[in-house]
Amino acid sequence: MTDRTVTLFDAIVARFRESFGEEFRLDEALSGHTTARVGGPADFFVTVCSVDQLVEAVTLAARQHIPYWVLGAGSNVLISDAGMSGLVIRNQARSVTFRHNGVGVILAADSGANLSRVARQCASRGLVGLEWAAGIPGTIGGAVVGNAGAHGGDIASCLRLARVLDSDLKTRDYRVEELDFGYRSSSLKKAHVGNGQSTRVVLGAEFKLRPAPAEELVARVEEIQAHRKRTQPPGASMGCMFKNPAGDHAGRLLDEAGLKGTCVGGAQISRVHANFFLSGDDATAEDVRKLMAMAWHTVKDRFGVALDPEVELIGEWD
Ligand SMILES: Cc1cc2nc3c(=O)[nH]c(=O)nc-3n(C[C@H](O)[C@H](O)[C@H](O)COP(=O)(O)OP(=O)(O)OC[C@H]3O[C@@H](n4cnc5c(N)ncnc54)[C@H](O)[C@@H]3O)c2cc1C
C-alpha cells in the first residue's frame, strides 16, 4: 500500500466509525451472519438498526466509491470462502406498524424485519395474507427481492408497495406491478444478481391485509410451522437450493437421481429433503458449491433438466 492508499483507508474507517461506532468492523467473518454458517470475511462490515442508518451507510459507501452489498438474514445466499471486498451492510431495521386506510389494514415493515415474525404478528391480529410466510427465516427486504413464497402464497400476492433507495440515492415507492415479479424473481433481483453488489436497496414494504378470525389464522400458522418441521431438516442450510422446474419439483429430481445423503467435504444433501443442502460444522462454502455443481450435472445427465439455482452465489469464486 502507498502512503496515499493508507491515508484513504484510514479516512474511510474514521468516517464510518464516526457514524456507526463499534457497529462498523473490519474483516468480519460472514459465516456468523448466514444460515448456512459459511462465508469468508467482508473488508468492511456494518450493522444498521434503522432505515435512516441503512440510507446513511449506502450513501457513505456510494460517495466514497466503495462497492456495497445488503445482507438480510443471509438465508438465501452462499458466500464464498474468499469473502467480499467492499462494504457489507447487515440490515436490522425492524420497525413494524399497522394502520387503517379506510379500505383495509396496511402493514408497513422496515426491510430488516423478520418475515416469519411479521406473519405471526398479522395472524394474531386477525389479518389475513401473510400466513404462508410462517417459518421463512429471511427479512422483508430479502423476501421482496426474491419474491419469497410457500404454500401457494408469495410476496407479489400481498405487497402494496416497496420503498426503494435507487442507485441515484433517491427514494421511490414502487407498486407491485412495477417490480416485474415472477417465480422467486423481481426486477430488484435482476438488478444485482451475479456481482454481489446492491444497486437498489429495499428500505421497507407495505402489505394490504384483510380481516379474518384470529384463531383460524393462528391455527393455520401453527399448521404451516408443523409441516415445515415434518418435511424439512434441522441444521445449517439455505432452504431450497434449486428452483422447481415447470410442472415438477427439484427435490423429486434430486431424490430420484439417488442424491440424498451425498457428501462433499462437510456439505451433505439432506436425507429428509433432497433440495436442502446441509453444511456441517466443518463445511466450507466451496464444499457446498462443489456439491451443488455435482447435483446439477447428475440431474442434467439423468433427466436432461438444467436446474436453476434458487440460492445466490455471492463473493469471489474461482
Ligand atoms: C430453513 C429455510 C427455509 C426456507 N424456506 C423458504 C420458503 O419456504 N420460501 C422461500 O421463498 N424461501 C425460503 N427460504 C429462503 C430464504 O429464507 C428466503 O429467500 C428469504 O426471503 C431470504 O431473505 P434474507 O433476508 O435471508 O435474504 P439474504 O439471503 O440476506 O439476501 C438475499 C438477496 O437479497 C438481497 N437483499 C436482502 N435484503 C435486501 C434489501 N433490503 N435491499 C436490497 N437487497 C436485499 C441480498 O443482497 C441478496 O442478494 C428458506 C431458507 C431456509 C434457511
The ligand as a Gaussian input file, in Angstrom:
#p B3LYP/6-31G(d) Opt

LIG

0 1
 C      -34.796000     -23.335000       6.560000
 C      -35.120000     -22.409000       5.422000
 C      -36.388000     -22.447000       4.846000
 C      -36.702000     -21.587000       3.783000
 N      -37.951000     -21.631000       3.232000
 C      -38.264000     -20.810000       2.218000
 C      -39.575000     -20.847000       1.627000
 O      -40.450000     -21.600000       2.028000
 N      -39.830000     -19.979000       0.606000
 C      -38.893000     -19.109000       0.140000
 O      -39.203000     -18.333000      -0.782000
 N      -37.666000     -19.057000       0.670000
 C      -37.318000     -19.875000       1.691000
 N      -36.063000     -19.835000       2.225000
 C      -35.047000     -18.932000       1.657000
 C      -34.969000     -17.544000       2.318000
 O      -35.350000     -17.571000       3.674000
 C      -35.811000     -16.517000       1.585000
 O      -35.431000     -16.460000       0.233000
 C      -35.703000     -15.135000       2.206000
 O      -36.663000     -14.301000       1.625000
 C      -34.319000     -14.502000       2.038000
 O      -34.262000     -13.343000       2.856000
 P      -32.898000     -12.901000       3.560000
 O      -33.175000     -11.694000       4.371000
 O      -32.281000     -14.024000       4.270000
 O      -32.033000     -12.528000       2.284000
 P      -30.464000     -12.698000       2.125000
 O      -30.145000     -14.146000       1.961000
 O      -29.733000     -11.957000       3.180000
 O      -30.248000     -11.951000       0.732000
 C      -30.807000     -12.487000      -0.452000
 C      -30.633000     -11.457000      -1.567000
 O      -31.480000     -10.340000      -1.294000
 C      -30.697000      -9.160000      -1.219000
 N      -31.257000      -8.309000      -0.177000
 C      -31.569000      -8.641000       1.107000
 N      -32.109000      -7.563000       1.718000
 C      -32.116000      -6.558000       0.817000
 C      -32.544000      -5.197000       0.851000
 N      -33.077000      -4.660000       1.938000
 N      -32.409000      -4.461000      -0.275000
 C      -31.868000      -4.983000      -1.400000
 N      -31.430000      -6.254000      -1.488000
 C      -31.563000      -7.021000      -0.395000
 C      -29.290000      -9.599000      -0.862000
 O      -28.356000      -8.624000      -1.249000
 C      -29.201000     -10.895000      -1.639000
 O      -28.880000     -10.616000      -2.970000
 C      -35.723000     -20.688000       3.294000
 C      -34.444000     -20.661000       3.879000
 C      -34.144000     -21.507000       4.938000
 C      -32.766000     -21.438000       5.555000

